[in-house]
Amino acid sequence: RDVSLRIPKGRITVFTGVSGSGKSSVVFDTIAVESQRQLNETFTSFLRNRLPKYERPHVESVEDLSVAIVIDQKPLGGNVRSTVGTATDIWSVLRVLFSRYGTPSAGGATAYSFNDPAGMCPECDGVGRTVQLDLDRAIDWSKSLNEGALLLPGLSVGSWEWNLYGGSGRFDNDLPLAEYGEEERRLLLYGSGFTVRLDLRTGSADMKFEGVVTRFERLYLKRDTASLSEKRREAAARFTVERVCGSCGGARLNAAALATRIHGLSPADYGRMEVAELVGVLERIDDPVGGPIAAAARERLERLVGIGLGYLSLDRETTTLSGGEGQRLKMVRHLGSSLTGLTFVFDEPSVGLHPRDVGRLGDLLVRLRDKGNTVLVVEHDPDVMAVADHVVDMGPRAGADGGHIVFEGPFERLRETDTLTGRSLRRRTPVKGAVRSPTGQLPVHGADLHNLKGLDVSFPAGVLTAVTGVAGSGKSTLVSRVFTAAYPDAVVIDQSAITASSPFDPRLVHRRAGHHPQGVRPGERGGRGAVQLQLRRGVRGLLGPWRDLDGPGVHGSGHRDLPGVRGPPVPRRRAEAPGRRPVDRGRPGDDGGAGGRTVRGPRTAAEAAHARRGRAHLPHARAAAQHALGR
């Protein structure tokens, strides 16, 4: 709403306000985007075409910008080869330490890298786990070949692939496989070295014999399965099991690297230790050769401890970290940088933090500021607000009722204002006096995943249960992993991103969640008249933005890509923007309002429009909208 403001440089500025009040629009979509867009413009055209493309923000001017570094809660990404140690470069320092100070040395630093052929375990290729065929799932030992003992994809009785075994003449097709001798069983599973003549549709052919296990590994485990049909990939997955590598014991490294010791500890021992414990181990290294290297690693590890991540181990895969843990790991990277004069942008960094660790977070923000940087934080936590040098409160409410700056100044003054944020800061919620009685119990026995030690717990059914504890205490492991494994019918609602294509919007997300099969009720797409017309034409979802009848060149997104033009997707002309064909965009509802205008407006406006129509479907649409907004 024509926002103008001055943000002090070299200070911590916290943006507050209710969700949807415009905080992210100012900080991320305007300041951060414009900084990154202008930075990208300094590169050559070759590089710009390979960098993310940012649209110019809707702003008259942004002056005195510095380079912005966005530290959000998006997952760190990576794959099974990315760990806490590799993501923070701490493992690189430890590799140098073992190569120069460990005995016996396996060679250079690459000899201790599980992502390099010189150091990786040859059996698991540095992953620490192997995917193997589970013979008890793949074979019914109580049956014979003729009775269908081979359960793997493509091996149904009579198929040409089955005839590789049943037609080889080497097996008794009527004898249960459990009664095969040792040699006969080995031949069936791992045999090779001869051919079998098979009768195919195109004629006879001699095929090389492969044992059941050998053939499965070649087709499904030692190749890129992207070329296989989805049906075959899913079928094969049912017969495999993932196990810790038998050669390296999950340490990922080869025997030479694992044989190296520093004060009796191997690289695997260093990787498995909690970060806080490893700091103490490195403090004991005072040798002239290893001491300086150990000190460099210890300095980085202490940053992890200082940000509340001392419970992690360096071998922890980054794909298993929560959004908050990933965000704090990104902070650690920049704390070790000698660059100054930057603008650091944080997206609710206190999410997922125990109150004990919020204070540590504030200390890190102060350290970034004191190095000569500007720190911008979108935040709801009062303890983080208290660290701010300057507070910008957005509001007064959310959506169409937001987008204004309702307060600027120090945190102490914000507490005294009559804004929603100020009133909420002064409010104290009393402890709940009466609680509901459980309707039953959901027990979990012997939980021993990750840091859980044979835990027995019983969750009361029919009531709200909060599981608390410091970060790393095992909350997520207990609830998200162990409990859901014990009760697979549990509905899990987590903080992962909604994966969808560009035409996806809240209507279709709600449809996925099990509401009306068309998203919102039919009237939300242009009124009953339009729905009747689409039914007469026999085209289901004519008014939806996700159909083959979408706007030409738009594919339901409201944008189109112009070949040869560099930059973000170009919006269609104003009359075409909703992502529908002209015939659908102009189709009026009962009150003359086009469907595109109905879905583009705020929820309250759409509800008022349908109230004027007096349609019976309105309660359903209102309930869906209020449910999505948490009202």
C-alpha positions, 0 to 999 in steps of 0.5 A, spaced: 500 500 500 505 505 497 509 503 503 515 508 504 520 506 509 528 507 511 531 501 514 538 503 518 544 500 515 549 496 520 543 495 525 538 489 526 531 490 524 525 486 525 519 486 521 513 484 525 505 483 524 500 478 523 501 472 518 499 475 511 500 483 513 506 484 508 512 482 512 515 478 506 513 482 501 517 488 503 523 484 506 523 478 501 519 480 495 522 487 494 529 488 498 532 481 497 529 480 490 531 487 488 538 486 491 539 479 487 536 482 481 541 488 480 547 483 483 545 478 477 545 484 472 553 485 473 554 478 470 555 477 463 550 475 459 552 467 459 552 467 466 545 471 467 542 466 463 544 460 468 542 464 474 535 465 477 531 470 474 528 475 478 522 480 476 523 487 478 519 489 484 513 493 484 517 499 487 519 506 485 526 506 488 530 502 493 536 506 494 543 504 498 542 497 497 547 492 499 548 485 497 543 481 500 544 474 503 537 470 504 537 465 509 530 461 509 528 455 512 528 451 505 531 444 506 539 444 505 537 439 499 543 435 497 542 427 497 545 421 501 552 424 500 551 430 503 552 430 511 553 436 516 560 435 515 560 436 508 555 442 508 559 446 513 566 444 510 568 441 517 569 434 514 574 437 509 578 440 515 578 433 518 580 430 512 587 434 512 588 433 519 587 425 518 592 425 512 597 429 516 597 427 523 593 420 523 597 414 523 598 410 519 596 415 513 592 412 507 595 418 503 592 425 501 586 428 504 582 425 498 583 418 501 578 420 507 573 423 502 567 418 501 565 422 495 572 420 492 574 414 489 580 414 493 576 414 499 570 411 498 568 404 500 568 400 494 562 396 496 557 401 498 560 407 493 561 411 499 553 411 501 554 407 507 548 403 506 546 398 500 540 396 497 539 388 496 534 383 494 530 380 500 530 373 498 524 371 502 520 377 499 522 375 492 521 367 492 516 363 495 520 357 498 514 353 499 512 352 491 516 350 485 517 353 479 511 351 476 507 353 481 510 360 481 515 360 486 519 366 483 515 373 485 519 378 482 516 382 476 516 379 469 517 372 472 510 369 472 509 362 470 510 361 462 513 368 460 519 368 456 523 371 462 521 365 467 523 360 461 530 362 462 529 358 469 524 353 467 526 352 460 533 351 462 533 344 463 537 345 470 532 345 475 526 340 477 520 345 475 515 341 480 520 340 486 519 346 492 525 350 492 526 349 499 528 342 497 533 344 492 540 342 494 546 347 495 549 347 488 542 347 485 540 353 489 546 357 488 545 356 480 538 358 481 540 365 484 547 366 482 549 362 476 552 364 469 556 361 464 551 358 459 546 359 455 538 357 454 535 357 448 528 360 448 522 360 443 520 368 442 515 371 438 520 373 433 523 366 433 528 362 437 534 365 440 540 363 445 540 367 451 545 368 457 543 365 463 543 369 469 541 367 476 535 370 479 539 375 484 544 377 479 539 379 474 535 383 478 541 387 481 543 388 473 536 390 472 534 394 478 540 396 482 546 397 478 543 402 473 539 408 472 532 406 473 529 412 470 528 408 463 523 403 466 516 404 467 513 407 473 509 400 474 516 396 474 520 401 479 514 400 484 514 393 483 521 392 484 521 396 490 517 391 494 522 386 493 528 390 496 531 392 503 536 397 505 541 395 510 548 398 513 553 396 508 557 390 511 564 392 509 564 399 512 559 398 517 556 405 515 562 409 515 562 410 508 570 409 507 574 404 505 579 400 509 585 404 509 582 410 511 578 407 517 585 404 519 588 411 521 587 413 528 588 419 532 589 418 539 585 411 538 580 414 534 578 413 527 575 418 522 568 414 523 569 415 530 569 423 529 563 422 524 559 419 529 560 423 535 556 429 537 559 436 535 559 438 543 563 432 544 568 432 538 570 439 540 573 436 547 576 431 543 580 436 538 582 440 544 587 435 546 591 435 540 596 440 541 602 437 536 605 442 532 603 439 526 596 437 528 594 442 533 593 448 528 588 444 523 585 441 530 584 448 532 581 450 525 576 445 526 574 446 533 573 453 531 567 451 526 564 446 531 564 451 536 559 455 532 555 449 531 554 449 539 553 456 540 547 456 535 544 450 539 546 444 534 551 441 538 547 435 539 548 433 531 553 429 528 558 430 522 555 424 519 548 426 519 545 427 512 542 433 511 536 431 508 534 428 515 534 436 518 528 440 519 527 447 516 530 450 522 536 446 523 538 447 516 537 455 517 542 455 523 547 451 519 546 456 513 548 461 519 554 458 521 557 458 514 556 466 514 559 467 521 565 464 518 566 469 512 570 475 513 565 479 508 562 485 511 557 490 509 552 485 507 545 484 508 542 478 511 535 476 511 532 471 515 525 468 515 523 466 522 529 463 525 526 462 531 521 456 528 523 450 532 527 452 537 527 451 544 526 457 549 533 455 551 536 456 544 532 463 542 537 467 546 543 463 543 540 465 536 539 473 538 547 472 540 548 470 533 544 475 530 548 481 534 555 477 532 553 478 524 551 485 526 557 487 529 561 485 523 559 490 519 552 487 516 545 489 516 540 484 519 533 484 517 529 479 520 521 477 519 519 474 526 514 473 531 518 471 537 518 476 542 525 474 545 528 475 538 524 482 537 527 484 543 534 484 540 532 488 535 535 495 534 529 497 530 522 494 529 517 495 523 510 492 525 506 491 518 498 491 518 493 493 521 491 486 519 492 480 514 491 480 506 487 486 503 486 489 510 494 489 511 500 492 507 501 498 511 506 500 516 503 501 523 509 502 527 516 504 527 521 504 532 524 500 538 521 494 541 520 497 548 515 502 544 512 497 540 509 493 547 505 500 548 502 501 542 495 499 540 497 495 534 495 487 534 502 486 535 503 491 541 496 488 544 499 481 543 505 482 547 502 485 553 497 479 553 498 473 558 495 467 556 493 463 563 494 456 564 488 451 562 484 449 568 480 444 565 482 438 560 479 433 557 479 425 558 482 421 553 478 416 550 483 411 549 491 410 549 496 409 543 502 405 546 509 405 543 514 400 545 521 399 545 523 405 541 530 405 539 531 409 533 537 415 533 537 417 540 531 414 543 533 408 548 528 403 548 523 408 550 516 406 552 510 411 551 503 411 551 499 417 547 492 418 550 487 418 544 481 423 543 485 429 546 491 434 544 498 432 546 504 436 546 511 433 545 516 438 548 524 438 549 530 441 547 532 441 540 535 434 538 532 431 544 528 426 540 521 429 539 521 428 531 524 421 531 518 419 536 512 422 533 514 423 526 518 416 525 516 411 530 509 413 532 507 414 524 511 407 523 507 404 529 500 407 526 501 408 519 493 410 518 495 417 522 495 423 518 501 427 518 501 434 517 508 437 516 512 443 514 514 441 507 513 445 501 506 443 497 509 440 491 505 442 485 506 446 478 505 453 477 497 453 476 496 450 483 492 455 488 489 454 494 483 451 491 486 445 488 490 444 494 484 444 498 481 439 493 487 435 495 486 435 502 479 431 501 474 437 500 469 438 494 472 434 488 473 440 484 476 444 489 471 449 492 464 449 490 462 450 483 459 457 484 466 459 486 468 458 478 463 463 475 456 461 478 451 456 477 449 458 470 457 457 468 457 450 471 450 448 468 453 450 461 459 446 462 455 440 464 451 441 458 458 441 454 460 435 457 467 438 459 468 437 466 472 443 469 471 447 463 472 453 468 478 450 472 485 453 470 488 446 470 485 443 463 487 443 456 482 449 454 486 454 458 489 460 456 493 460 449 500 459 451 499 460 458 497 453 461 493 455 466 499 460 470 496 467 468 503 467 465 507 465 458 514 464 456 516 468 450 522 465 446 528 468 446 526 473 451 531 473 457 527 474 464 521 471 468 515 469 465 511 475 462 504 476 465 498 476 459 495 482 458 490 484 463 484 482 460 487 475 459 491 474 466 487 469 470 489 463 466 483 462 462 480 462 455 477 469 453 470 465 453 471 462 460 474 469 463 468 473 460 462 468 462 458 471 468 456 469 474 449 470 477 451 477 479 455 479 473 461 477 476 466 473 472 469 467 475 476 470 474 474 476 478 471 471 484 477 467 485 482 473 485 479 477 490 480 476 497 476 471 501 471 476 504 469 479 498 468 472 494 463 470 500 460 477 500 458 476 492 456 469 493 451 471 499 448 476 494 446 470 490 443 466 496 446 460 493 445 453 497 453 452 496 455 458 500 456 454 506 460 449 503 465 455 500 465 459 506 467 453 511 472 451 506 475 458 506 475 459 513 478 452 514 484 454 510 485 460 513 484 457 520 478 461 522 
